[in-house]
Amino acid sequence: MQNVNTAEAGAHFHFDRSWHELLAREGLSAAAIAGFQTEIYRYFRNSGREFSWRSEITPYRVLVSEIMLQQTQTSRVSVKFEPFVAAFPGFAELATAPFGDVLRYWKGLGYNRRAKYLHDCAGLVVSNYGGDMPDDPEVLVTFPGIGKATAASICVFAFNKPHPFIETNIRTVFIHCFFPDQDKVADRDIMTLVERTLDTENPRHWFYALMDYGVMLKKQVGNVSRKSRHYQKQSPFTGSDRQLRGQILQQLLDHRSIAVGDLPDLLGQPPERLQPLVDALCAERLITERSGRLRLA
């Protein structure tokens, strides 16, 4: 759809903010879209969040921030982002850095396989694309650790291209506004509305605004995403495989090389609990095992 002139439409459209009622009554008209965009942008102008990856935009900085932000709160990413890009200021520097160095700067963000994904993505950009990140979601989705939503979001934020996507805060906005009395809301139904309300002239700022509005809603009305058909409650971290995987990697950061047989004493866990985790870390190429000793990849 073409972007609606929100100032013009809003001048004669008095939106009652019962978005779902209006949708049922008259469909998603141009005036309704304009009213929705106006409200989202009004909030963003007054209360939008500021992040360094928004104030200085390059394809590299967008890629780093988007992978860091997968399953990690912005407050934690804000602390780690600038030191990371200072240490590895571009694709070439990241691609040629030892993985152990990358992991040290990643420490504290969790889900450490994402550090490997990012490292490998940088290598692909350098080796296959001459150091220039592709601006096509269909290409980016073939990169390690990048799914359809992340591929679209990278193209939106790095290149200001109008590719619709859904993440947790966007999902919150649309469920709250358009499906307030429903449970098990499917993303395909949300995506229809995301596509139709998209500001195609400035998708980057539109999605910034949507996400910030979603953050505000979570503070005011709670976690609306529980109404999503795709909602999954995160399992406790303490004592989990995720925690033990991180401890194995930390031991290798501290000691560079460890005998497999020493891990049970170092971590206070039986060998049968640790061996599947070691095997998985090797399969994911985060670590290597040779002659009974483990090292970072």
Secondary structure, 3 states (H helix, E strand, C coil): CCCCCHHHHHHHCCCCCCHHHHHHHHCCCHHHHHHHHHHHHHHHHHHCCCCHHHHCCCHHHHHHHHHHHCCCCHHHHHHHHHHHHHHCCCHHHHHHCCHHHHHHHHCCCCCCHHHHHHHHHHHHHHHHHCCCCCCCHHHHCCCCCCCHHHHHHHHHHHHCCCCCCCCHHHHHHHHHHHCCCCCCECHHHHHHHHHHHCCCCCHHHHHHHHHHHHHHHHHHHCCHHHHECCCCCCCCCCCCHHHHHHHHHHHHHHHCEEEHHHHHHHHCCCHHHHHHHHHHHHHCCCEEEECCEEEEC
